[in-house]
Amino acid sequence: MSTLQIAYKILYSLEHKKKADYMGQIISPSALNVPEDEWMNVIQMLLDEEYIAGAKVGKDILGNQYVDVKNVRITLKGAQYLSENSAMQKIAKIATDIITIAKP
């Protein structure tokens, strides 16, 4: 799975599954079926781009990286990115369908 796919899954889950008591369960690597190291990198990227807030990334005393997502939430910027990508995916699918139908 690509970085963008993982990011989209995380943002989509945060936007559409708001009823969970603990968002970390919804966006965990196991819930999204992605490798933990890739997931950690994507979380850091989403924080850097300000698409999510409330997550904490750091290192423990042994130098192991950790991610705390118990207070994570999607930002307005993240919701806008999600909305724009959803629209673009729909347009791309329609265009692909039209090309497929038009081929003899």
All heavy atoms as an XYZ file, in Angstrom:
815
protein
N       0.847     -1.171      0.000
C       0.000      0.000      0.000
C       0.899      1.243      0.000
O       1.873      1.310      0.731
C      -0.898     -0.031      1.233
C      -1.914      1.078      1.261
S      -3.083      0.934      2.634
C      -3.747     -0.695      2.384
N       0.533      2.222     -0.783
C       1.346      3.428     -0.901
C       1.113      4.375      0.286
O       0.126      4.263      1.016
C       1.025      4.158     -2.204
O      -0.207      4.851     -2.104
N       2.033      5.297      0.430
C       1.936      6.311      1.487
C       0.639      7.097      1.377
O      -0.045      7.332      2.374
C       3.147      7.262      1.398
O       4.335      6.496      1.580
C       3.074      8.349      2.447
N       0.278      7.486      0.155
C      -0.953      8.255     -0.036
C      -2.196      7.440      0.308
O      -3.158      7.981      0.854
C      -1.043      8.766     -1.470
C      -0.026      9.853     -1.835
C      -0.141     10.227     -3.305
C      -0.198     11.075     -0.960
N      -2.173      6.158      0.024
C      -3.317      5.311      0.370
C      -3.470      5.192      1.882
O      -4.579      5.246      2.408
C      -3.163      3.922     -0.254
C      -3.336      3.910     -1.750
C      -2.989      2.560     -2.356
O      -2.004      1.939     -1.968
N      -3.793      2.119     -3.304
N      -2.342      5.034      2.574
C      -2.384      4.953      4.037
C      -2.888      6.268      4.621
O      -3.757      6.287      5.496
C      -1.000      4.591      4.612
C      -0.566      3.196      4.136
C      -1.015      4.658      6.143
C       0.891      2.865      4.427
N      -2.369      7.383      4.113
C      -2.799      8.705      4.591
C      -4.293      8.893      4.359
O      -5.011      9.378      5.246
C      -2.006      9.805      3.884
N      -4.772      8.506      3.185
C      -6.194      8.637      2.869
C      -7.032      7.800      3.834
O      -8.052      8.269      4.343
C      -6.447      8.225      1.414
C      -7.858      8.498      0.974
C      -8.208      9.738      0.456
C      -8.845      7.526      1.084
C      -9.510     10.004      0.058
C     -10.144      7.785      0.697
C     -10.472      9.019      0.176
O     -11.763      9.271     -0.204
N      -6.603      6.576      4.103
C      -7.345      5.707      5.022
C      -7.428      6.323      6.422
O      -8.468      6.284      7.071
C      -6.670      4.333      5.130
C      -7.010      3.371      4.049
C      -6.350      2.050      4.346
C      -7.074      0.906      3.697
N      -6.538     -0.403      4.082
N      -6.308      6.883      6.876
C      -6.289      7.494      8.208
C      -7.235      8.690      8.249
O      -8.087      8.803      9.136
C      -4.858      7.909      8.600
C      -3.997      6.664      8.839
C      -4.872      8.808      9.845
C      -2.508      6.951      8.980
N      -7.114      9.572      7.275
C      -7.970     10.764      7.249
C      -9.437     10.383      7.097
O     -10.308     10.947      7.758
C      -7.539     11.703      6.116
C      -6.177     12.370      6.300
C      -5.806     13.154      5.049
C      -6.162     13.253      7.528
N      -9.729      9.432      6.221
C     -11.109      8.996      6.011
C     -11.693      8.436      7.316
O     -12.817      8.757      7.693
C     -11.170      7.936      4.901
C     -12.576      7.501      4.601
C     -13.350      8.195      3.677
C     -13.150      6.414      5.256
C     -14.663      7.810      3.404
C     -14.456      6.030      4.996
C     -15.202      6.724      4.073
O     -16.495      6.346      3.810
N     -10.903      7.611      8.003
C     -11.370      7.021      9.259
C     -11.632      8.094     10.309
O     -12.630      8.031     11.030
C     -10.342      6.015      9.782
O     -10.227      4.928      8.894
N     -10.745      9.071     10.399
C     -10.945     10.140     11.379
C     -12.166     10.993     11.051
O     -12.865     11.456     11.944
C      -9.697     11.029     11.450
C      -8.465     10.387     12.082
C      -7.265     11.306     11.935
C      -8.710     10.057     13.541
N     -12.427     11.199      9.775
C     -13.547     12.034      9.352
C     -14.892     11.322      9.490
O     -15.886     11.925      9.873
C     -13.344     12.473      7.896
C     -14.465     13.305      7.329
C     -14.555     14.715      7.894
O     -13.619     15.159      8.597
O     -15.564     15.374      7.643
N     -14.927     10.033      9.187
C     -16.208      9.335      9.083
C     -16.553      8.408     10.258
O     -17.661      7.922     10.325
C     -16.245      8.532      7.782
C     -16.270      9.425      6.583
N     -15.127      9.828      5.940
C     -17.290     10.027      5.949
C     -15.438     10.624      4.940
N     -16.741     10.772      4.920
N     -15.615      8.163     11.145
C     -15.881      7.240     12.247
C     -15.688      7.961     13.568
O     -14.870      7.582     14.387
C     -14.961      6.026     12.133
C     -15.179      5.267     10.839
C     -14.222      4.129     10.696
C     -14.451      3.421      9.371
N     -13.501      2.351      9.142
N     -16.443      8.984     13.778
C     -16.267      9.869     14.933
C     -16.841      9.316     16.235
O     -16.629      9.885     17.285
C     -16.899     11.224     14.644
C     -16.249     11.945     13.496
C     -16.957     13.233     13.221
C     -16.320     13.917     12.026
N     -17.012     15.091     11.610
N     -17.572      8.228     16.199
C     -18.266      7.756     17.386
C     -17.407      6.884     18.297
O     -17.843      6.482     19.347
C     -19.518      6.991     16.977
C     -20.533      7.882     16.292
C     -21.762      7.122     15.891
C     -22.721      8.062     15.174
N     -23.862      7.385     14.624
N     -16.194      6.602     17.890
C     -15.343      5.737     18.704
C     -14.873      6.456     19.957
O     -14.615      7.653     19.947
C     -14.141      5.278     17.890
N     -14.758      5.704     21.039
C     -14.240      6.264     22.286
C     -12.749      6.550     22.168
O     -12.236      7.484     22.759
C     -14.476      5.300     23.445
C     -15.950      5.155     23.760
O     -16.702      6.125     23.533
O     -16.342      4.074     24.232
N     -12.064      5.734     21.413
C     -10.625      5.862     21.278
C     -10.255      5.740     19.803
O     -10.302      4.671     19.239
C      -9.929      4.784     22.111
C      -8.438      4.742     21.951
C      -7.660      5.871     22.196
C      -7.805      3.582     21.555
C      -6.290      5.836     22.052
C      -6.433      3.544     21.413
C      -5.678      4.669     21.662
O      -4.322      4.634     21.507
N      -9.927      6.871     19.187
C      -9.657      6.890     17.750
C      -8.452      6.034     17.375
O      -8.345      5.549     16.266
C      -9.445      8.322     17.257
C     -10.688      9.184     17.334
S     -12.140      8.461     16.546
C     -11.690      8.559     14.841
N      -7.551      5.825     18.317
C      -6.376      5.008     18.045
C      -6.715      3.596     17.608
O      -5.981      2.980     16.852
N      -7.850      3.081     18.069
C      -8.272      1.743     17.648
C      -8.693      1.739     16.179
O      -8.469      0.778     15.472
C      -9.445      1.254     18.503
C      -9.055      0.990     19.928
C     -10.252      0.655     20.782
O     -11.360      1.126     20.529
N     -10.036     -0.144     21.807
N      -9.278      2.808     15.733
C      -9.776      2.902     14.359
C      -8.649      3.116     13.362
O      -8.703      2.612     12.253
C     -10.812      4.044     14.260
C     -12.064      3.647     15.031
C     -11.142      4.361     12.809
C     -13.080      4.745     15.135
N      -7.629      3.858     13.763
C      -6.558      4.175     12.817
C      -5.246      3.446     13.137
O      -4.207      3.798     12.611
C      -6.297      5.692     12.728
C      -5.786      6.241     14.056
C      -7.535      6.424     12.245
C      -5.156      7.607     13.942
N      -5.300      2.432     13.958
C      -4.082      1.687     14.291
C      -3.563      0.953     13.057
O      -4.322      0.698     12.109
C      -4.365      0.676     15.405
O      -5.175     -0.370     14.905
N      -2.282      0.599     13.058
C      -1.744     -0.148     11.911
C      -2.505     -1.449     11.653
O      -2.774     -1.801     10.505
C      -0.294     -0.431     12.304
C       0.038      0.544     13.364
C      -1.257      0.883     14.041
N      -2.888     -2.145     12.729
C      -3.613     -3.406     12.544
C      -5.019     -3.176     11.996
O      -5.496     -3.930     11.146
C      -3.662     -4.201     13.842
O      -4.279     -3.449     14.864
N      -5.686     -2.116     12.449
C      -7.039     -1.819     11.947
C      -7.013     -1.459     10.463
O      -7.937     -1.782      9.723
C      -7.661     -0.685     12.747
N      -5.933     -0.788     10.034
C      -5.824     -0.377      8.631
C      -5.075     -1.394      7.790
O      -4.944     -1.229      6.577
C      -5.119      0.982      8.544
C      -5.829      2.133      9.250
C      -4.982      3.388      9.183
C      -7.196      2.380      8.643
N      -4.557     -2.440      8.449
C      -3.833     -3.508      7.770
C      -2.603     -2.975      7.025
O      -2.429     -3.243      5.842
C      -4.760     -4.284      6.833
C      -4.179     -5.621      6.439
O      -3.376     -6.190      7.179
N      -4.564     -6.100      5.279
N      -1.784     -2.190      7.736
C      -0.554     -1.634      7.163
C       0.606     -1.896      8.116
O       0.401     -2.020      9.331
C      -0.680     -0.118      6.883
C      -1.760      0.155      5.863
C      -0.934      0.667      8.139
N       1.819     -1.975      7.590
C       2.986     -2.171      8.468
C       3.169     -0.992      9.427
O       2.957      0.167      9.055
C       4.163     -2.246      7.483
C       3.554     -2.576      6.162
C       2.177     -1.979      6.177
N       3.559     -1.303     10.657
C       3.661     -0.272     11.689
C       4.665      0.823     11.338
O       4.405      2.000     11.579
C       4.034     -0.895     13.039
C       3.994      0.094     14.171
C       4.133     -0.542     15.536
O       4.116     -1.779     15.644
O       4.263      0.224     16.504
N       5.814      0.464     10.764
C       6.812      1.481     10.443
C       6.309      2.448      9.376
O       6.526      3.661      9.469
C       8.144      0.855     10.027
C       8.032     -0.063      8.827
O       6.952     -0.631      8.579
O       9.057     -0.220      8.120
N       5.594      1.937      8.373
C       5.008      2.818      7.350
C       3.936      3.711      7.964
O       3.841      4.895      7.656
C       4.413      1.995      6.208
C       5.444      1.330      5.327
C       4.811      0.541      4.196
O       3.789      1.000      3.632
O       5.330     -0.544      3.886
N       3.124      3.119      8.827
C       2.061      3.860      9.508
C       2.646      5.007     10.322
O       2.141      6.130     10.276
C       1.271      2.894     10.388
C       0.181      3.506     11.181
C      -1.090      3.797     10.757
C       0.237      3.899     12.557
N      -1.813      4.352     11.796
C      -1.024      4.417     12.897
C       1.239      3.858     13.528
C      -1.310      4.885     14.175
C       0.952      4.326     14.804
C      -0.309      4.835     15.112
N       3.725      4.732     11.062
C       4.356      5.773     11.882
C       4.873      6.914     11.004
O       4.708      8.086     11.355
C       5.511      5.193     12.693
C       5.081      4.299     13.822
S       6.526      3.607     14.648
C       6.117      3.938     16.331
N       5.457      6.576      9.878
C       5.959      7.605      8.963
C       4.818      8.460      8.418
O       4.941      9.683      8.305
C       6.741      6.977      7.813
C       8.074      6.419      8.257
O       8.663      6.884      9.224
N       8.550      5.408      7.551
N       3.708      7.820      8.080
C       2.565      8.562      7.542
C       1.957      9.467      8.612
O       1.617     10.620      8.329
C       1.505      7.599      6.948
C       0.232      8.349      6.575
C       2.074      6.863      5.738
N       1.848      8.979      9.830
C       1.344      9.813     10.928
C       2.216     11.055     11.070
O       1.707     12.184     11.181
C       1.288      9.035     12.266
C       0.208      7.955     12.223
C       1.066      9.983     13.447
C      -1.218      8.458     12.239
N       3.535     10.885     11.025
C       4.443     12.026     11.134
C       4.234     12.995      9.968
O       4.204     14.208     10.158
C       5.904     11.552     11.171
C       6.894     12.698     11.355
C       6.722     13.417     12.683
O       6.846     12.806     13.739
N       6.446     14.709     12.646
N       4.065     12.463      8.763
C       3.831     13.322      7.590
C       2.525     14.099      7.735
O       2.460     15.284      7.416
C       3.795     12.489      6.312
C       5.125     11.965      5.871
S       4.913     11.009      4.357
C       6.160      9.768      4.582
N       1.475     13.424      8.198
C       0.185     14.089      8.376
C       0.279     15.192      9.430
O      -0.338     16.249      9.278
C      -0.897     13.074      8.751
C      -1.302     12.097      7.654
C      -2.217     11.000      8.217
C      -1.968     12.809      6.498
N       1.049     14.955     10.477
C       1.290     16.001     11.485
C       2.070     17.158     10.879
O       1.721     18.331     11.082
C       2.064     15.431     12.673
C       1.256     14.633     13.689
C       2.193     13.870     14.623
C       0.327     15.532     14.476
N       3.127     16.838     10.115
C       3.955     17.876      9.498
C       3.149     18.761      8.550
O       3.358     19.968      8.487
C       5.125     17.251      8.727
C       6.151     16.591      9.638
O       6.124     16.838     10.863
O       6.975     15.802      9.112
N       2.223     18.152      7.822
C       1.400     18.892      6.866
C       0.165     19.520      7.518
O      -0.639     20.167      6.849
C       0.956     17.966      5.722
C       2.088     17.485      4.841
C       2.778     18.613      4.104
O       2.103     19.576      3.677
O       4.014     18.536      3.958
N       0.003     19.283      8.819
C      -1.115     19.812      9.606
C      -2.475     19.283      9.142
O      -3.489     19.963      9.230
C      -1.097     21.339      9.618
C       0.169     21.909     10.224
C       0.241     23.420     10.168
O      -0.584     24.056      9.472
O       1.132     23.981     10.827
N      -2.494     18.030      8.658
C      -3.746     17.374      8.289
C      -4.402     16.715      9.496
O      -5.593     16.454      9.488
C      -3.527     16.334      7.203
C      -3.166     16.909      5.848
C      -2.572     16.130      4.882
C      -3.432     18.239      5.517
C      -2.256     16.647      3.629
C      -3.115     18.755      4.277
C      -2.534     17.951      3.343
O      -2.225     18.458      2.106
N      -3.596     16.417     10.526
C      -4.112     15.884     11.779
C      -3.479     16.673     12.928
O      -2.453     17.325     12.760
C      -3.825     14.371     11.960
C      -2.326     14.085     11.989
C      -4.550     13.556     10.907
C      -1.967     12.653     12.354
N      -4.115     16.597     14.069
C      -3.598     17.242     15.285
C      -3.868     16.299     16.451
O      -4.693     15.396     16.358
C      -4.277     18.582     15.504
N      -3.173     16.534     17.546
C      -3.414     15.763     18.760
C      -2.597     14.498     18.888
O      -2.574     13.893     19.948
N      -1.915     14.075     17.840
C      -1.051     12.900     17.918
C       0.318     13.337     18.413
O       0.740     14.471     18.186
C      -0.931     12.233     16.558
N       0.990     12.441     19.089
C       2.338     12.732     19.570
C       3.281     11.662     19.050
O       3.008     10.470     19.173
C       2.375     12.755     21.094
C       1.562     13.875     21.697
C       1.600     13.828     23.200
C       0.677     14.901     23.764
N       0.497     14.776     25.193
N       4.381     12.097     18.470
C       5.413     11.196     17.969
C       6.689     11.516     18.730
O       7.041     12.682     18.902
C       5.640     11.383     16.453
C       6.744     10.486     15.946
C       4.346     11.135     15.686
N       7.357     10.498     19.202
C       8.594     10.721     19.945
C       9.415      9.461     20.048
O       9.125      8.455     19.399
N      10.442      9.530     20.883
C      11.300      8.372     21.128
C      11.361      8.124     22.627
O      11.422      9.063     23.423
C      12.703      8.613     20.571
C      12.719      8.649     19.067
C      14.116      8.610     18.528
C      14.015      8.604     17.007
N      15.232      8.221     16.373
N      11.364      6.848     22.987
C      11.492      6.504     24.393
C      12.967      6.546     24.800
O      13.833      6.869     23.979
C      10.838      5.155     24.696
C      11.484      3.992     23.946
O      12.644      4.127     23.482
O      10.833      2.943     23.842
N      13.268      6.198     26.045
C      14.645      6.305     26.537
C      15.592      5.310     25.854
O      16.798      5.504     25.884
C      14.711      6.144     28.073
C      14.118      4.810     28.519
C      14.015      7.290     28.765
C      14.290      4.519     29.990
N      15.041      4.298     25.222
C      15.866      3.335     24.486
C      16.057      3.737     23.028
O      16.734      3.058     22.276
C      15.239      1.938     24.559
C      15.098      1.346     25.963
C      14.345      0.031     25.916
C      16.466      1.175     26.610
N      15.420      4.849     22.631
C      15.553      5.311     21.254
C      14.523      4.739     20.300
O      14.587      4.977     19.098
N      13.562      3.991     20.822
C      12.499      3.431     19.977
C      11.435      4.494     19.727
O      11.015      5.188     20.654
C      11.853      2.217     20.651
C      12.848      1.105     20.884
O      13.664      0.792     20.023
N      12.804      0.523     22.070
N      10.988      4.589     18.493
C       9.965      5.569     18.154
C       8.601      5.084     18.630
O       8.297      3.895     18.577
C       9.933      5.805     16.643
C       9.044      6.947     16.234
C       9.106      7.238     14.744
O       9.580      6.440     13.963
N       8.618      8.392     14.368
N       7.798      6.017     19.115
C       6.425      5.687     19.501
C       5.476      6.743     18.954
O       5.871      7.860     18.637
C       6.281      5.588     21.030
C       6.393      6.917     21.737
C       5.268      7.721     21.923
C       7.618      7.374     22.214
C       5.360      8.947     22.559
C       7.716      8.595     22.860
C       6.590      9.373     23.024
O       6.690     10.588     23.651
N       4.221      6.358     18.835
C       3.172      7.269     18.388
C       2.005      7.143     19.355
O       1.533      6.043     19.617
C       2.702      6.944     16.946
C       1.561      7.840     16.538
C       3.859      7.063     15.966
N       1.551      8.264     19.877
C       0.387      8.313     20.766
C      -0.740      8.986     19.993
O      -0.653     10.165     19.660
C       0.734      9.101     22.022
C      -0.437      9.225     22.985
O      -1.543      8.730     22.678
O      -0.243      9.839     24.050
N      -1.789      8.223     19.677
C      -2.903      8.757     18.882
C      -4.214      8.804     19.667
O      -5.279      8.908     19.068
C      -3.093      7.954     17.567
C      -1.947      8.179     16.618
C      -3.290      6.477     17.845
N      -4.127      8.799     20.996
C      -5.372      8.771     21.773
C      -6.188     10.050     21.625
O      -7.394     10.036     21.789
C      -5.114      8.440     23.233
C      -4.339      9.471     23.993
C      -4.094      9.015     25.413
C      -3.116      9.958     26.079
N      -2.568      9.397     27.291
N      -5.545     11.165     21.308
C      -6.261     12.431     21.139
C      -6.232     12.950     19.703
O      -6.455     14.134     19.464
C      -5.662     13.494     22.071
C      -5.865     13.155     23.521
O      -6.938     12.738     23.926
N      -4.817     13.297     24.317
N      -5.949     12.077     18.764
C      -5.817     12.505     17.370
C      -7.159     12.930     16.798
O      -8.210     12.405     17.172
C      -5.177     11.397     16.504
C      -6.114     10.224     16.306
C      -4.704     11.939     15.178
N      -7.108     13.927     15.922
C      -8.313     14.387     15.229
C      -7.895     14.954     13.875
O      -6.752     15.368     13.692
C      -9.052     15.434     16.051
C      -8.258     16.700     16.277
C      -8.881     17.604     17.342
N      -8.111     18.816     17.519
C      -6.962     18.920     18.147
N      -6.411     17.851     18.699
N      -6.342     20.076     18.254
N      -8.818     14.972     12.962
C      -8.562     15.549     11.648
C      -8.716     17.067     11.753
O      -9.560     17.556     12.502
C      -9.502     14.956     10.576
C      -9.063     15.346      9.166
C     -10.949     15.318     10.851
C      -9.775     14.572      8.065
N      -7.885     17.798     11.031
C      -7.988     19.258     11.019
C      -8.826     19.696      9.821
O      -9.156     18.885      8.943
C      -6.592     19.898     10.906
O      -6.014     19.525      9.650
C      -5.691     19.478     12.055
N      -9.137     20.970      9.775
C      -9.870     21.510      8.628
C      -9.071     21.302      7.349
O      -9.628     20.935      6.310
C     -10.166     22.994      8.848
C     -11.006     23.690      7.781
C     -12.347     22.986      7.607
C     -11.222     25.145      8.158
N      -7.771     21.506      7.425
C      -6.900     21.295      6.268
C      -6.938     19.829      5.825
O      -6.966     19.527      4.634
C      -5.469     21.711      6.635
C      -4.504     21.733      5.496
C      -3.156     22.300      5.964
C      -2.140     22.302      4.854
N      -0.845     22.835      5.311
N      -6.957     18.911      6.779
C      -7.051     17.485      6.468
C      -8.384     17.128      5.839
O      -8.453     16.342      4.894
N      -9.452     17.711      6.352
C     -10.788     17.467      5.794
C     -10.882     18.001      4.372
O     -11.491     17.372      3.499
C     -11.852     18.099      6.681
N     -10.251     19.143      4.125
C     -10.248     19.717      2.778
C      -9.481     18.803      1.827
O      -9.934     18.532      0.714
C      -9.625     21.102      2.805
C      -9.602     21.772      1.444
C      -8.986     23.173      1.497
O      -8.522     23.619      2.538
N      -8.980     23.837      0.374
N      -8.320     18.310      2.250
C      -7.537     17.380      1.433
C      -8.353     16.136      1.113
O      -8.390     15.675     -0.027
C      -6.257     16.992      2.173
C      -5.480     15.896      1.507
C      -4.583     16.179      0.493
C      -5.637     14.572      1.899
C      -3.866     15.173     -0.128
C      -4.930     13.555      1.280
C      -4.037     13.859      0.269
O      -3.344     12.851     -0.344
N      -9.025     15.603      2.117
C      -9.845     14.410      1.936
C     -10.961     14.667      0.933
O     -11.210     13.867      0.040
C     -10.422     13.982      3.288
C     -11.181     12.676      3.334
C     -10.275     11.518      3.017
C     -11.782     12.495      4.719
N     -11.620     15.801      1.053
C     -12.710     16.166      0.151
C     -12.213     16.312     -1.280
O     -12.836     15.801     -2.218
C     -13.345     17.469      0.618
O     -14.313     17.901     -0.294
N     -11.092     16.991     -1.457
C     -10.550     17.187     -2.801
C     -10.122     15.867     -3.426
O     -10.352     15.637     -4.610
C      -9.370     18.160     -2.754
C      -9.798     19.582     -2.475
C      -8.637     20.518     -2.185
O      -7.471     20.060     -2.157
O      -8.904     21.710     -1.971
N      -9.530     14.995     -2.636
C      -9.114     13.706     -3.169
C     -10.296     12.811     -3.480
O     -10.263     12.055     -4.440
C      -8.142     13.004     -2.214
C      -6.723     13.353     -2.531
O      -6.317     13.300     -3.677
N      -5.974     13.725     -1.526
N     -11.341     12.879     -2.694
C     -12.542     12.096     -2.974
C     -13.144     12.519     -4.304
O     -13.523     11.686     -5.124
C     -13.579     12.278     -1.864
O     -13.097     11.771     -0.656
N     -13.205     13.817     -4.533
C     -13.743     14.329     -5.797
C     -12.856     13.918     -6.965
O     -13.357     13.508     -8.020
C     -13.866     15.849     -5.733
N     -11.554     14.005     -6.793
C     -10.624     13.636     -7.869
C     -10.711     12.145     -8.174
O     -10.642     11.742     -9.333
C      -9.184     14.020     -7.494
C      -8.943     15.512     -7.477
S      -9.360     16.334     -9.037
C      -8.065     15.720    -10.076
N     -10.881     11.314     -7.158
C     -11.002      9.878     -7.382
C     -12.268      9.567     -8.173
O     -12.264      8.721     -9.060
C     -11.006      9.121     -6.058
C      -9.642      9.050     -5.429
C      -9.647      8.296     -4.110
O     -10.692      7.878     -3.616
N      -8.473      8.119     -3.540
N     -13.351     10.251     -7.872
C     -14.597     10.037     -8.606
C     -14.445     10.462    -10.062
O     -14.887      9.768    -10.979
C     -15.741     10.809     -7.945
C     -16.168     10.227     -6.626
C     -17.219     11.085     -5.953
C     -17.520     10.552     -4.561
N     -18.416     11.411     -3.817
N     -13.798     11.609    -10.297
C     -13.583     12.090    -11.668
C     -12.691     11.114    -12.423
O     -12.964     10.782    -13.591
C     -12.970     13.510    -11.655
C     -14.016     14.508    -11.151
C     -12.458     13.914    -13.035
C     -13.453     15.878    -10.819
N     -11.644     10.620    -11.784
C     -10.739      9.669    -12.435
C     -11.469      8.381    -12.784
O     -11.268      7.814    -13.867
C      -9.544      9.370    -11.532
N     -12.343      7.905    -11.902
C     -13.092      6.679    -12.179
C     -14.043      6.882    -13.348
O     -14.147      6.035    -14.227
C     -13.863      6.229    -10.947
C     -14.651      4.940    -11.219
C     -15.210      4.350     -9.997
C     -16.019      3.104    -10.191
N     -16.100      2.491    -11.466
N     -14.727      8.008    -13.376
C     -15.645      8.303    -14.475
C     -14.878      8.382    -15.797
O     -15.290      7.806    -16.800
C     -16.430      9.611    -14.211
C     -17.415      9.394    -13.063
C     -17.150     10.082    -15.455
C     -18.023     10.676    -12.522
N     -13.732      9.050    -15.779
C     -12.919      9.169    -16.989
C     -12.444      7.801    -17.444
O     -12.462      7.489    -18.655
C     -11.735     10.094    -16.744
N     -12.012      6.965    -16.531
C     -11.558      5.614    -16.867
C     -12.708      4.795    -17.442
O     -12.534      4.087    -18.438
C     -10.988      4.908    -15.612
O      -9.934      5.706    -15.096
C     -10.483      3.534    -15.946
N     -13.897      4.918    -16.855
C     -15.072      4.199    -17.370
C     -15.425      4.658    -18.775
O     -15.759      3.837    -19.633
C     -16.263      4.375    -16.422
C     -16.089      3.668    -15.098
O     -15.172      2.802    -14.999
O     -16.839      3.974    -14.159
N     -15.353      5.953    -19.024
C     -15.671      6.476    -20.346
C     -14.670      5.968    -21.368
O     -15.058      5.534    -22.467
C     -15.693      8.033    -20.336
C     -16.908      8.508    -19.540
C     -15.722      8.590    -21.745
C     -16.917      9.997    -19.251
N     -13.402      5.966    -21.029
C     -12.364      5.476    -21.951
C     -12.580      3.992    -22.218
O     -12.476      3.539    -23.348
C     -10.950      5.743    -21.372
C     -10.675      7.248    -21.393
C      -9.888      4.983    -22.159
C      -9.454      7.668    -20.617
N     -12.918      3.230    -21.192
C     -13.150      1.804    -21.348
C     -14.350      1.541    -22.259
O     -14.291      0.678    -23.132
C     -13.385      1.138    -19.979
O     -12.270      1.415    -19.138
C     -13.570     -0.361    -20.109
N     -15.413      2.296    -22.091
C     -16.611      2.131    -22.924
C     -16.321      2.544    -24.361
O     -16.800      1.920    -25.307
C     -17.788      2.952    -22.336
C     -18.219      2.353    -20.996
C     -18.956      3.009    -23.306
C     -19.193      3.228    -20.233
N     -15.522      3.583    -24.553
C     -15.251      4.110    -25.894
C     -14.336      3.213    -26.722
O     -14.335      3.282    -27.951
C     -14.630      5.499    -25.784
N     -13.558      2.340    -26.064
C     -12.659      1.447    -26.809
C     -13.479      0.425    -27.583
O     -14.422     -0.157    -27.053
C     -11.697      0.732    -25.864
C     -10.607      1.630    -25.336
C      -9.640      0.819    -24.499
C      -8.545      1.722    -23.962
N      -7.611      0.971    -23.136
N     -13.097      0.194    -28.858
C     -13.838     -0.811    -29.650
C     -13.523     -2.216    -29.236
O     -12.554     -2.558    -28.728
C     -13.385     -0.543    -31.082
C     -12.171      0.317    -30.998
C     -12.119      0.899    -29.628
